C-alpha cells in the first residue's frame, strides 16, 4: 500500500471532509479524491461513504484507519530516528491538550520547545480530558496534558503542574467587591459549568463530594462546551462559574469579571501528563517529554 494514499485516506476519515483534508494536506480536492479512489481500487473495498459535503469511514474504512495510523506513525518514527542519527531533530510531533492546558499552558511550552528544536513541526489537538485521553489510547497523539487523570489501564499519567479553580462573577455582580462567599450563598446563585467529560467538571464534582455535597443541590443554569463560552456567559449575566485561574487571569486584571474565593471549598487539581504504556515513543515525543521534565513547575498567579 502506498503511504501517501494511506495518509490522504486517514486525513479524510479524521476530518470527515474531502475539502478539509485537501486544505490540511495542501492538495486539490480532485487529487484527494483520486488518492482515495485508487486506494479503494487497490484493496477492492469501499473505505469512505460520501455523505453530501462530508465523508465517513465504512466498516472496512474503520478497520483500515487503525492500521493506517500505526503505519504512518512508524514511517514518521523511522524518519525521525534517521534524522536523530545524523544529528538533526525534525519532523512532525502531534500532541494533545484538554481545554485549559491546551489553550493556556501548552502554547507557551511549545514555543520554548520550538526554540530548542526549530526544525520540528508541532500539531496541538484540543478536546475535553476524556476525548484527549482516548486520542492517546488510539495512537492519534503521543503525548497529552489533561485536567483529569485518565481511567484507562492502557495509559500512564503523572502530575505535571498544579491548577486551581476560582469563582468568577460578572463585574457588576454584588459579590464583585467581596473577597469571599460561603457555600450556602453559592448554592443560591445560578451557575454555568463545563460539559461532562471535562477535567474542570470532574474536579468540581470531586471536591463537592468530599464536602458532602453534589451538583444536584446547586442551580445549574447551563452547560458549555468550552471555557471561553463560560467566560462569555458569565459576562453576559447567565450565571457565575468555577473556572481555572489560569484561564481567567487576564479578564480579572482588566476588571471584566471578578474572582472570588469560596469559604471552605478550595478546588485544587493537577494537570496530568499522559502517554501510552505500550506504544513505542517516537524520538520527537521522547524529546518533548524530556523537555517537559526540565521545565520549572508553573503555578497559576494569584489574581484577585
N, C-alpha and C positions, 0 to 999 in steps of 0.2 A: 504493500500500500504506500502511496505517495504521501509523505509527511505534510506537504503543503496542502493537499486536498483534505487531509485529516484536520489540519489547523483551521481551514476555512469552514468545514462542516461543524467543528466544535464551537467556533465563534457564532455561527448562525444559531445553533442549538441553545447556546448560553444566552444570547441576546434576544432570541425569539423573532429575529427580523433579518431578511437578506440585506436591506438597505443599511441598517445599523452595523451589520457585520462588515459590509463594504467600506463604510466610513472608518470603522475601527482598524481595518487592515489596509487602508489606503488603496483600495481596489475599486473598480467599477462594479455596479450591481450585476451586469451581464457576466462579468468574469467570475464573480462569486457563484452565480447560478450554474455556470459551466463546470466549475470545480466540483460542486455538489453532485451535479448530474453525472459527471464522469466517475465519481466515486460510487454512486449508486449502480451505474452500469457495470463497473468492475466487480462489485460484490453481488450483483443480481438481486438487490432488495431495495425497497424504498426506505430511506432514512429519515426524511422530513415530510410532514404534512404541510402543504401550502394552504394557509388559512387567511385568505384575503391579502392584507398587507403584512400579516405575520407568518410565523413558521413555528412548528413544534415537532420535537423528535417522535418518531413512531416507536413501537416497542423495540424493533430492531435498532433504531437510532439511539434509544436509551441504553441498550446493551453496548453498542459500539462506543458511545460517548465516554464511558468509564475507561475503556481501553485506550481511546484516543488521548485522553488527558494524561494517562500514565506514559504512553509512548512519547508524546510531545514533551512531557516533563523530563523523561530520560534523555531525550535529544538535547534539551537545554542544559541538563546536568553535564552531559559529555562535553559540550562546547565550553561550558564554564570551567570544567576540570582542565581542559587543554589550555585555556587562557591562563588559568592559575599556574599551570606547569611552566608557562612561558613568562611568568612574572606579571601578568595582567589580570585585572578583575573587570569583566564586562558582561553584558547580557541583561536579561530582564528578571527582576525579582517581584513576585506577586505576594503581597501581604494583606492581612485583613484587620479591620478595627471595628468594634461596636461604636455606636454613635458618639459618645463623649470622647473616648480616647482617639477614635478615628478622626474626629473633627477638630479637637483641641489639643491633642498631645502628639499624635503620630506625625503631622506635617512638620513640626519642629525637629523631631528625631530624624525624619527622612532628609531634611535639609542638612543636618550635621553629617549624616551618613554619606550623602552625595558629595559633601565637601571632602570627605576622605577618599571616596571612590567615585570620581566624576564620570567615569565611563559606564556606570551602572544605571539602568533604567528601572525605576520603581513604580509599580502599579498598586494603588491602595483601593481595596474594595470595602465598602462600608455597609453594615446592616445591623440588626439587633444582635445581642450577645448569642442567642440560641442559633440564629442563622449563620453567623460568622464561625461559630464552633463547628457547625455542620460542614462549612466550606473546608475547614482544616481536615475534618474526617474524610471528606470526599477527595482531598488532594487538590482542590481548586486553589487554595492558598497554602503556603508552607509555614508561615508564622503569623500569629494574630495577637492582638491586645484587646481584651474584652472586660466588661464590667461585672461579670458573674462567672464563677468557677464552673466549667463545663461538667456535665454529668456522665459523658461517655467514657467508658473504660479504655477506649482506643486512644484517648488523648491524655497528654500530661500537661499540667499547668503549675505555675508558681506565681506568687505575688510579686509584682514588679514595682508598683508605686501606690501610695495611698490616695484616697479621694474622700470628699465629704459633701453630703447633700445639705443645702440650706433652704430655708423657707423664703420664697420670693413673692412679693406682693406688689401691686401697681403703685406708682409714685404717689398718687393721691389717696391711697388707702389709709384709714385711721391708724393702722399698725405701722405705717411707713416711718414714723418718728420714734417708734419704740425699739428697745434693744432686744426684747424677748416677749414671747406669748406662751400661754400654758397649752397643754394638750387638749383640755376641755374647750378652750377657745377655738383651737384649730378644728375640732370636730364640728363646730357650728358653721364653719365657712365653706362655701363651695370650692372644690379642688379639681384641678386638671392634672392628669397623670399620663405617663408613658404607657404604651400598649403592653399586653402580656408577652413575655419573652425578652423584654429589655432588662439589662442589668440594674438600671436605676429602680425599676419597679420591684424587682426581686429583693434589692437591698432594703427598700421601704417596708415591704411585707415582712421581711425577716426581723427588722427592728421592732415593728409593731407587735409581732408575735411574741418576742421576748418581753415586751412590756404588757402582755396580756390583752392586746387589742387586735382588731382586724380591720381591714379596709371597709368591711360592711357597715361599720359604725361611723364612717365618715361620709360627707356629702360629696359624692363624685359627680362633678359637672360634665366631665368628658374625658375621653382618652385620645391622645395624639400620637402620631407615628414618628415624630421627631422632636428633639429638644428645641429646635428653632421654632416649631409650631407652638410648643408650650409657652415659650417666652412671648411670642406674639399674642397668644390667648390671654396671658397674664396682663400684658399691657393694655389689651382691649377690655379688660374687666370681666372676662369669662369666669375667672376663679383664681385662686392662689395655687402655688405649686412648690413641691420639694424638688430642687434641681441641683446638679453638680455645681459646686462653687466655681470650678474651672470654666464652666460654660456661661456663667453669668457675671463674671468679674467686671468686664468692660461696661455692661449695662448698669451695674451697681455704681461704679465710679462716675458714670455720666449722669446719674440721677434718673434714669429712665424707669428703673424699678428699685425696690428696696429689699435688702437681705436682712432677715430677722431670725434670731435663734428661737428654738422651741425648748422650753424648760423640760428637763428630764427626758429628752429624746434627741440623742446625738446619732445621726445617721452616717456612720463611717463605713467605708468599704475599701477594697483594693482593686486595682486593675490587674488582671491576670494575663501572663504571657503564655500562649497556648501553642503547642506543637503536637504532631502525631507521634505516638510511641514507636511505631514500627516502620514508618516510611523513612527511607534514606534521604537526608537533607542534602540539597544542592550546595556547592561551595558558597554561592551568594547568600543562601539562607543561613548557613553557619557563620559567615562573616557578619551578617546583620545581628545574629544572636550574640556573637562575641562583642559587637559594638554596643548593644544594649547593656550587656553586663558591665561595661566600662563606664557607663554614664552615671552621674550623680543622681540620687533619688530626687525627683521633682515633687515638691509638696505644694498644694494649692495655696496661694497667698491669702491673707486674712482680710478680704474685702469686707467693708461694713456699710 
